[in-house]
Amino acid sequence: SRPVMEYLYEQVRHSHSMVILADRHGVLMHTLGDPDFLGKAERVALTQGASWHEQHRGTNAIGTALADGGAIEIHGAEHFLERNAILTCAAAPILAANGTLAGILDISGDQRSRHPHTLGLVNTAARMIENRLLVAGYKRGIRLHLHAQPEGIGTVAEGIVALSTDGWIVGANRAGLGLLGLAPADLG
């Protein structure tokens, strides 16, 4: 995820924000941020090793994305803890190839620097990580890259499906599942 996080951070650099990777339990694993914002982030425990699960921090983007399984933005006073009202946060789940939750990607920043495109950016970056995980995880068997248009192959929007050597679908990204009309429960 680091190369994608670094690319994402380049898109939001100098916006009083940070890019965060949390594990499937909401524990912050890796962060990249503007030096001027990191001090504020530390004061609200937005640091590596801290848990942002809803049961520990109330409503917040990382915790709510964990609970709901979808991308979400939480702005200012929408945070449960009053001290977190200084934040605007957008988070998207990262799914493993088998459809289970692998982690959460988040952009958190100063609530005064909220931007309407942040949720789209973090959601696209999460899809990029999912695609990289799928391609790296299935070297054996057959891997299909699908898209309704040939030009879509190789883009973040492509569907990727991994097949075992005997033809079973053992992994797929969201786009691949959607193109085939399948759900994560259909894998295997």
Secondary structure, 3 states (H helix, E strand, C coil): CHHHHHHHHHHHCCCCEEEEEEECCCEEEEEEECHHHHHHHHHCCCCCCCECCHHHHCCCHHHHHHHHCCCEEEEHHHCCCHHHHHEEEEEEEEECCCCCEEEEEEEEEEHHHCCCCHHHHHHHHHHHHHHHHHHHHCCCCEEEEECCCHHHCCCCCCEEEEECCCCCEEEECHHHHHHHCCCHHHCC
